[in-house]
Amino acid sequence: MSTHSTPPPTTAEETESTVGGTDTRAGDIVLVVDDSPDTLSLINDTLEQAGIDVLVALDGSQALNIARRLRPDMILLDAVMPGLDGFETCRLLKADPALASIPVMFMTGLTDSEDIVRGLESGGVDYLTKPIQPNELLARMKVHLNNARLTSSAHQALDSTGQFLFTVDIDGRMHWATPQTYALLSSAGAIESDLQRQMIADLGVWLSRNPGAGKKLKLTGLNKPLAVVYIERRDGNTFLLKLLDDGGPAGEEVLRGKLSLTKRESEVLFWIANGKTNREIGEILAVSPRTVNKHLEGIFSKLGVENRTAAAGIAIRALNPDS
């Protein structure tokens, strides 16, 4: 999972910048992707005057790398670029659950309605034609940044409840999930490409049949039995679903039984064996990294080891006795 590297949220004491009558929140990070130096210069100056931090990419591949590392609040994307064009770049962004919620605005000299539709279908939220008008750009950005903040707040509220919730589109592709959902999918191997493709296909077929609220779909072919429960259809073609552990001992339970650990110690060790950092484990288990470290001390003592690598090795052997 990617982490958001923006500064802390703006407080009530902080002021907002105003350019051309359009207020924008100081501290927002916007990635601008264009192969034209003139366009980049104009947009950079406009956004910096509005108190917005600007990241720059010259092509789609570079944009994807920057977005994965720094996760901007918004992306302004040129539609026509050499190599990976804006439409395909946007599709790849929306296919990544960690980046899918970032609003993407297209910029291009193309004015055909077919190109506009193509941009929106690839996941864009808006479309600006060149030459870019600074005031219009800021006004539209304000709307989409505010919408993204509202959506993010709702997601954070759901994250904090510890529920196994996620959203998908009509084809079954995941757009957002709580940390607990990612953790459960990971433990079942559903993040691996082949198994993930099968899950997406199964969800797409199921959703095409218009399941009612509370209806359940058993996922097949995974490393542990999981099921999905239909909650509701949200805006457009977005569906809210809940993930269930559908029986069978979880990896944490196996470690607890074989290694005489507490419930929390077995959970921490399970995710250590899956390569997670203390911070990531803290997000999954809704505890602080410091608490994770305290549990690790107990694990090391009980297993008679001195580091996480040795502890992970014992866990892996316990979970895969035939390997």
Contacts in CASP RR format, 6 or more apart in sequence:
PFRMAT RR
TARGET T0000
AUTHOR 0000-0000-0000
METHOD contacts of the structure
MODEL  1
MSTHSTPPPTTAEETESTVGGTDTRAGDIVLVVDDSPDTLSLINDTLEQA
GIDVLVALDGSQALNIARRLRPDMILLDAVMPGLDGFETCRLLKADPALA
SIPVMFMTGLTDSEDIVRGLESGGVDYLTKPIQPNELLARMKVHLNNARL
TSSAHQALDSTGQFLFTVDIDGRMHWATPQTYALLSSAGAIESDLQRQMI
ADLGVWLSRNPGAGKKLKLTGLNKPLAVVYIERRDGNTFLLKLLDDGGPA
GEEVLRGKLSLTKRESEVLFWIANGKTNREIGEILAVSPRTVNKHLEGIF
SKLGVENRTAAAGIAIRALNPDS
1 98 0 8 1.000
1 179 0 8 1.000
1 182 0 8 1.000
1 280 0 8 1.000
1 283 0 8 1.000
2 68 0 8 1.000
2 69 0 8 1.000
2 71 0 8 1.000
2 98 0 8 1.000
2 99 0 8 1.000
3 71 0 8 1.000
4 71 0 8 1.000
5 29 0 8 1.000
5 69 0 8 1.000
5 70 0 8 1.000
5 71 0 8 1.000
6 27 0 8 1.000
6 28 0 8 1.000
6 29 0 8 1.000
6 71 0 8 1.000
6 72 0 8 1.000
6 73 0 8 1.000
7 27 0 8 1.000
10 16 0 8 1.000
10 25 0 8 1.000
10 26 0 8 1.000
10 27 0 8 1.000
14 26 0 8 1.000
15 26 0 8 1.000
16 23 0 8 1.000
16 24 0 8 1.000
16 25 0 8 1.000
16 26 0 8 1.000
17 23 0 8 1.000
17 24 0 8 1.000
17 26 0 8 1.000
17 49 0 8 1.000
17 50 0 8 1.000
17 51 0 8 1.000
17 52 0 8 1.000
18 50 0 8 1.000
19 46 0 8 1.000
19 49 0 8 1.000
19 50 0 8 1.000
19 134 0 8 1.000
19 135 0 8 1.000
19 138 0 8 1.000
20 134 0 8 1.000
20 135 0 8 1.000
20 138 0 8 1.000
21 135 0 8 1.000
22 50 0 8 1.000
22 135 0 8 1.000
22 138 0 8 1.000
22 139 0 8 1.000
22 142 0 8 1.000
23 142 0 8 1.000
24 50 0 8 1.000
24 51 0 8 1.000
24 52 0 8 1.000
24 138 0 8 1.000
24 141 0 8 1.000
24 142 0 8 1.000
24 145 0 8 1.000
25 145 0 8 1.000
26 51 0 8 1.000
26 52 0 8 1.000
27 51 0 8 1.000
27 52 0 8 1.000
27 53 0 8 1.000
28 51 0 8 1.000
28 52 0 8 1.000
28 53 0 8 1.000
28 73 0 8 1.000
28 74 0 8 1.000
28 145 0 8 1.000
29 52 0 8 1.000
29 53 0 8 1.000
29 54 0 8 1.000
29 55 0 8 1.000
29 70 0 8 1.000
29 72 0 8 1.000
29 73 0 8 1.000
29 74 0 8 1.000
30 47 0 8 1.000
30 52 0 8 1.000
30 53 0 8 1.000
30 54 0 8 1.000
30 55 0 8 1.000
30 72 0 8 1.000
30 73 0 8 1.000
30 74 0 8 1.000
30 75 0 8 1.000
30 76 0 8 1.000
30 141 0 8 1.000
31 55 0 8 1.000
31 56 0 8 1.000
31 57 0 8 1.000
31 63 0 8 1.000
31 66 0 8 1.000
31 67 0 8 1.000
31 70 0 8 1.000
31 72 0 8 1.000
31 74 0 8 1.000
31 75 0 8 1.000
31 76 0 8 1.000
32 40 0 8 1.000
32 43 0 8 1.000
32 44 0 8 1.000
32 47 0 8 1.000
32 54 0 8 1.000
32 55 0 8 1.000
32 56 0 8 1.000
32 57 0 8 1.000
32 75 0 8 1.000
32 76 0 8 1.000
33 56 0 8 1.000
33 57 0 8 1.000
33 58 0 8 1.000
33 59 0 8 1.000
33 60 0 8 1.000
33 62 0 8 1.000
33 63 0 8 1.000
33 75 0 8 1.000
33 76 0 8 1.000
33 77 0 8 1.000
33 78 0 8 1.000
33 81 0 8 1.000
33 86 0 8 1.000
33 89 0 8 1.000
34 40 0 8 1.000
34 43 0 8 1.000
34 58 0 8 1.000
34 76 0 8 1.000
34 78 0 8 1.000
34 81 0 8 1.000
34 107 0 8 1.000
35 58 0 8 1.000
35 59 0 8 1.000
35 78 0 8 1.000
35 81 0 8 1.000
35 82 0 8 1.000
36 78 0 8 1.000
39 78 0 8 1.000
39 107 0 8 1.000
39 130 0 8 1.000
39 132 0 8 1.000
40 56 0 8 1.000
42 132 0 8 1.000
42 134 0 8 1.000
43 54 0 8 1.000
43 76 0 8 1.000
43 132 0 8 1.000
43 137 0 8 1.000
44 54 0 8 1.000
44 56 0 8 1.000
46 132 0 8 1.000
46 134 0 8 1.000
46 137 0 8 1.000
46 138 0 8 1.000
47 54 0 8 1.000
47 138 0 8 1.000
48 54 0 8 1.000
50 138 0 8 1.000
55 66 0 8 1.000
55 70 0 8 1.000
55 72 0 8 1.000
57 63 0 8 1.000
57 66 0 8 1.000
59 81 0 8 1.000
59 82 0 8 1.000
59 83 0 8 1.000
59 84 0 8 1.000
60 81 0 8 1.000
60 83 0 8 1.000
60 84 0 8 1.000
60 85 0 8 1.000
60 86 0 8 1.000
60 89 0 8 1.000
61 83 0 8 1.000
61 84 0 8 1.000
63 75 0 8 1.000
63 77 0 8 1.000
63 89 0 8 1.000
64 84 0 8 1.000
64 89 0 8 1.000
64 92 0 8 1.000
64 93 0 8 1.000
66 72 0 8 1.000
67 75 0 8 1.000
67 93 0 8 1.000
67 99 0 8 1.000
67 102 0 8 1.000
68 96 0 8 1.000
68 98 0 8 1.000
68 99 0 8 1.000
71 98 0 8 1.000
71 99 0 8 1.000
71 102 0 8 1.000
72 102 0 8 1.000
73 102 0 8 1.000
73 145 0 8 1.000
73 148 0 8 1.000
74 102 0 8 1.000
74 103 0 8 1.000
74 104 0 8 1.000
74 105 0 8 1.000
74 141 0 8 1.000
74 144 0 8 1.000
74 145 0 8 1.000
74 148 0 8 1.000
75 93 0 8 1.000
75 102 0 8 1.000
75 103 0 8 1.000
75 104 0 8 1.000
75 105 0 8 1.000
76 105 0 8 1.000
76 107 0 8 1.000
76 137 0 8 1.000
76 141 0 8 1.000
77 86 0 8 1.000
77 89 0 8 1.000
77 90 0 8 1.000
77 104 0 8 1.000
77 105 0 8 1.000
77 106 0 8 1.000
77 107 0 8 1.000
78 86 0 8 1.000
78 106 0 8 1.000
78 107 0 8 1.000
78 108 0 8 1.000
79 85 0 8 1.000
79 86 0 8 1.000
79 87 0 8 1.000
79 106 0 8 1.000
79 107 0 8 1.000
79 108 0 8 1.000
79 109 0 8 1.000
79 110 0 8 1.000
79 115 0 8 1.000
79 119 0 8 1.000
80 86 0 8 1.000
80 108 0 8 1.000
80 109 0 8 1.000
80 110 0 8 1.000
84 92 0 8 1.000
86 106 0 8 1.000
86 122 0 8 1.000
87 118 0 8 1.000
87 119 0 8 1.000
87 122 0 8 1.000
88 122 0 8 1.000
90 104 0 8 1.000
90 106 0 8 1.000
90 119 0 8 1.000
90 122 0 8 1.000
90 123 0 8 1.000
90 124 0 8 1.000
91 122 0 8 1.000
91 123 0 8 1.000
93 99 0 8 1.000
93 100 0 8 1.000
93 102 0 8 1.000
93 104 0 8 1.000
94 100 0 8 1.000
94 104 0 8 1.000
94 122 0 8 1.000
94 123 0 8 1.000
94 173 0 8 1.000
94 175 0 8 1.000
95 173 0 8 1.000
97 174 0 8 1.000
97 175 0 8 1.000
97 176 0 8 1.000
97 177 0 8 1.000
97 182 0 8 1.000
100 174 0 8 1.000
100 175 0 8 1.000
100 176 0 8 1.000
101 148 0 8 1.000
101 151 0 8 1.000
101 152 0 8 1.000
101 155 0 8 1.000
101 175 0 8 1.000
101 176 0 8 1.000
102 148 0 8 1.000
103 124 0 8 1.000
103 125 0 8 1.000
103 126 0 8 1.000
103 144 0 8 1.000
103 145 0 8 1.000
103 147 0 8 1.000
103 148 0 8 1.000
104 123 0 8 1.000
104 124 0 8 1.000
104 125 0 8 1.000
105 124 0 8 1.000
105 125 0 8 1.000
105 126 0 8 1.000
105 127 0 8 1.000
105 128 0 8 1.000
105 140 0 8 1.000
105 141 0 8 1.000
105 144 0 8 1.000
106 119 0 8 1.000
106 124 0 8 1.000
106 126 0 8 1.000
106 127 0 8 1.000
106 128 0 8 1.000
107 128 0 8 1.000
107 129 0 8 1.000
107 130 0 8 1.000
107 132 0 8 1.000
108 115 0 8 1.000
108 127 0 8 1.000
108 128 0 8 1.000
108 129 0 8 1.000
108 130 0 8 1.000
109 129 0 8 1.000
109 130 0 8 1.000
110 116 0 8 1.000
110 129 0 8 1.000
111 129 0 8 1.000
116 127 0 8 1.000
119 127 0 8 1.000
120 127 0 8 1.000
125 144 0 8 1.000
125 147 0 8 1.000
126 140 0 8 1.000
126 144 0 8 1.000
128 136 0 8 1.000
128 137 0 8 1.000
128 140 0 8 1.000
155 176 0 8 1.000
158 165 0 8 1.000
158 178 0 8 1.000
159 178 0 8 1.000
159 179 0 8 1.000
160 286 0 8 1.000
161 178 0 8 1.000
162 178 0 8 1.000
162 179 0 8 1.000
162 180 0 8 1.000
162 286 0 8 1.000
163 178 0 8 1.000
163 180 0 8 1.000
163 242 0 8 1.000
164 178 0 8 1.000
164 180 0 8 1.000
164 181 0 8 1.000
164 184 0 8 1.000
164 242 0 8 1.000
164 243 0 8 1.000
164 244 0 8 1.000
165 177 0 8 1.000
165 178 0 8 1.000
165 181 0 8 1.000
165 231 0 8 1.000
165 240 0 8 1.000
165 241 0 8 1.000
165 242 0 8 1.000
165 243 0 8 1.000
166 174 0 8 1.000
166 176 0 8 1.000
166 177 0 8 1.000
166 178 0 8 1.000
166 181 0 8 1.000
166 240 0 8 1.000
166 241 0 8 1.000
166 242 0 8 1.000
166 243 0 8 1.000
167 174 0 8 1.000
167 175 0 8 1.000
167 176 0 8 1.000
167 177 0 8 1.000
167 234 0 8 1.000
167 238 0 8 1.000
167 239 0 8 1.000
167 240 0 8 1.000
167 241 0 8 1.000
168 174 0 8 1.000
168 175 0 8 1.000
168 203 0 8 1.000
168 204 0 8 1.000
168 207 0 8 1.000
168 238 0 8 1.000
168 239 0 8 1.000
168 241 0 8 1.000
169 175 0 8 1.000
169 237 0 8 1.000
169 238 0 8 1.000
169 239 0 8 1.000
170 204 0 8 1.000
170 207 0 8 1.000
170 208 0 8 1.000
170 237 0 8 1.000
170 239 0 8 1.000
171 200 0 8 1.000
171 204 0 8 1.000
172 200 0 8 1.000
172 201 0 8 1.000
172 203 0 8 1.000
172 204 0 8 1.000
172 207 0 8 1.000
172 239 0 8 1.000
173 200 0 8 1.000
174 200 0 8 1.000
175 238 0 8 1.000
177 185 0 8 1.000
179 283 0 8 1.000
179 284 0 8 1.000
180 284 0 8 1.000
181 243 0 8 1.000
182 191 0 8 1.000
182 284 0 8 1.000
183 271 0 8 1.000
183 284 0 8 1.000
184 226 0 8 1.000
184 243 0 8 1.000
184 245 0 8 1.000
185 191 0 8 1.000
185 226 0 8 1.000
185 243 0 8 1.000
186 274 0 8 1.000
187 223 0 8 1.000
187 224 0 8 1.000
187 250 0 8 1.000
187 251 0 8 1.000
187 270 0 8 1.000
187 274 0 8 1.000
188 195 0 8 1.000
188 219 0 8 1.000
188 222 0 8 1.000
188 223 0 8 1.000
188 224 0 8 1.000
188 226 0 8 1.000
189 195 0 8 1.000
189 222 0 8 1.000
189 223 0 8 1.000
190 196 0 8 1.000
190 199 0 8 1.000
190 219 0 8 1.000
190 222 0 8 1.000
190 226 0 8 1.000
195 221 0 8 1.000
195 222 0 8 1.000
195 223 0 8 1.000
198 220 0 8 1.000
198 221 0 8 1.000
199 219 0 8 1.000
199 222 0 8 1.000
202 217 0 8 1.000
202 219 0 8 1.000
202 220 0 8 1.000
203 217 0 8 1.000
203 228 0 8 1.000
203 241 0 8 1.000
206 217 0 8 1.000
206 228 0 8 1.000
207 239 0 8 1.000
211 217 0 8 1.000
211 230 0 8 1.000
212 230 0 8 1.000
213 230 0 8 1.000
213 231 0 8 1.000
213 232 0 8 1.000
214 229 0 8 1.000
214 230 0 8 1.000
214 231 0 8 1.000
215 229 0 8 1.000
215 230 0 8 1.000
216 227 0 8 1.000
216 228 0 8 1.000
216 229 0 8 1.000
216 230 0 8 1.000
216 244 0 8 1.000
217 227 0 8 1.000
217 228 0 8 1.000
217 229 0 8 1.000
217 230 0 8 1.000
218 225 0 8 1.000
218 226 0 8 1.000
218 227 0 8 1.000
218 246 0 8 1.000
219 225 0 8 1.000
219 226 0 8 1.000
219 227 0 8 1.000
219 228 0 8 1.000
219 246 0 8 1.000
224 245 0 8 1.000
224 247 0 8 1.000
224 248 0 8 1.000
224 250 0 8 1.000
224 251 0 8 1.000
225 245 0 8 1.000
225 246 0 8 1.000
225 247 0 8 1.000
225 248 0 8 1.000
226 243 0 8 1.000
226 244 0 8 1.000
226 245 0 8 1.000
226 246 0 8 1.000
227 243 0 8 1.000
227 244 0 8 1.000
227 246 0 8 1.000
228 241 0 8 1.000
228 242 0 8 1.000
228 243 0 8 1.000
228 244 0 8 1.000
229 241 0 8 1.000
229 242 0 8 1.000
229 244 0 8 1.000
230 239 0 8 1.000
230 241 0 8 1.000
231 239 0 8 1.000
231 240 0 8 1.000
231 241 0 8 1.000
231 242 0 8 1.000
232 239 0 8 1.000
232 240 0 8 1.000
233 239 0 8 1.000
233 240 0 8 1.000
234 240 0 8 1.000
250 270 0 8 1.000
251 266 0 8 1.000
251 270 0 8 1.000
251 319 0 8 1.000
252 263 0 8 1.000
252 266 0 8 1.000
252 267 0 8 1.000
252 270 0 8 1.000
253 266 0 8 1.000
254 318 0 8 1.000
254 319 0 8 1.000
255 261 0 8 1.000
255 266 0 8 1.000
255 269 0 8 1.000
255 270 0 8 1.000
255 315 0 8 1.000
255 318 0 8 1.000
255 319 0 8 1.000
256 262 0 8 1.000
256 263 0 8 1.000
256 265 0 8 1.000
256 266 0 8 1.000
257 266 0 8 1.000
258 318 0 8 1.000
259 266 0 8 1.000
259 269 0 8 1.000
259 302 0 8 1.000
259 303 0 8 1.000
259 314 0 8 1.000
259 315 0 8 1.000
259 318 0 8 1.000
260 302 0 8 1.000
261 269 0 8 1.000
261 299 0 8 1.000
261 302 0 8 1.000
264 285 0 8 1.000
264 295 0 8 1.000
265 295 0 8 1.000
265 298 0 8 1.000
265 299 0 8 1.000
265 302 0 8 1.000
267 285 0 8 1.000
268 281 0 8 1.000
268 285 0 8 1.000
268 292 0 8 1.000
268 295 0 8 1.000
268 296 0 8 1.000
268 299 0 8 1.000
269 299 0 8 1.000
269 311 0 8 1.000
269 312 0 8 1.000
269 315 0 8 1.000
270 315 0 8 1.000
270 319 0 8 1.000
271 280 0 8 1.000
271 281 0 8 1.000
271 284 0 8 1.000
271 285 0 8 1.000
272 281 0 8 1.000
272 296 0 8 1.000
272 299 0 8 1.000
272 308 0 8 1.000
272 311 0 8 1.000
272 312 0 8 1.000
272 315 0 8 1.000
273 312 0 8 1.000
273 313 0 8 1.000
273 315 0 8 1.000
273 316 0 8 1.000
273 319 0 8 1.000
275 312 0 8 1.000
276 284 0 8 1.000
278 289 0 8 1.000
278 292 0 8 1.000
278 293 0 8 1.000
278 296 0 8 1.000
279 289 0 8 1.000
281 289 0 8 1.000
281 292 0 8 1.000
282 288 0 8 1.000
282 289 0 8 1.000
282 291 0 8 1.000
282 292 0 8 1.000
285 292 0 8 1.000
296 308 0 8 1.000
296 311 0 8 1.000
299 311 0 8 1.000
300 306 0 8 1.000
300 307 0 8 1.000
300 311 0 8 1.000
303 310 0 8 1.000
303 311 0 8 1.000
303 314 0 8 1.000
305 311 0 8 1.000
305 314 0 8 1.000
316 323 0 8 1.000
317 323 0 8 1.000
END
